[in-house]
Amino acid sequence: MENTVKLLHVLAAIAWVGGGTIRQVLFARVRASGDDSRLASYLQEDLFLGRTFYNVAGILTLVAGIWLVLITPWEFSEAWISIGFAGVAVGIVLGAALYPRQTRPAVAALEGGAPQSDATVAGAVSRLVMLTRIELVVLLVVVWAMVFKPGA
């Protein structure tokens, strides 16, 4: 059972981190294209992926991680496990609260004919880039903690 849950935990984390990495690459390409309709389309797809793919990956990572702690000798108080929970918390705050608040106004402005250089669009896109990069760095720190298990 432990190996099966660990496999689920690792696969979900790979999906989350891999998705965050691809998000960076695609976001950079779309922005560099200067194509406003392409940016609007990308942002809409990213919202969809946030609600489906990223949320599911994050929830599975969390649930399988909790399950692992419950069926192994590990303790919730261990530093590396606390780092994992902090990373999930950051992901939840960013994914559920901050990404949609930045993305929806930018999409509406782009669909209304505003260019990428419009203050609403440019500000929202800059914040999204910063937030998605912060999340990716946090997730990479969590992966580091899961591998090296500081404090264990």
Secondary structure, 3 states (H helix, E strand, C coil): CHHHHHHHHHHHHHHHHHHHHHHHHHHHHHHHHCCHHHHHHHHHHHHHHHHHHHHHHHHHHHHHHHHHHHHCCCCCCCHHHHHHHHHHHHHHHHHHHHHHHHHHHHHHHHHCCCCCCCHHHHHHHHHHHHHHHHHHHHHHHHHHHHHHCCCC
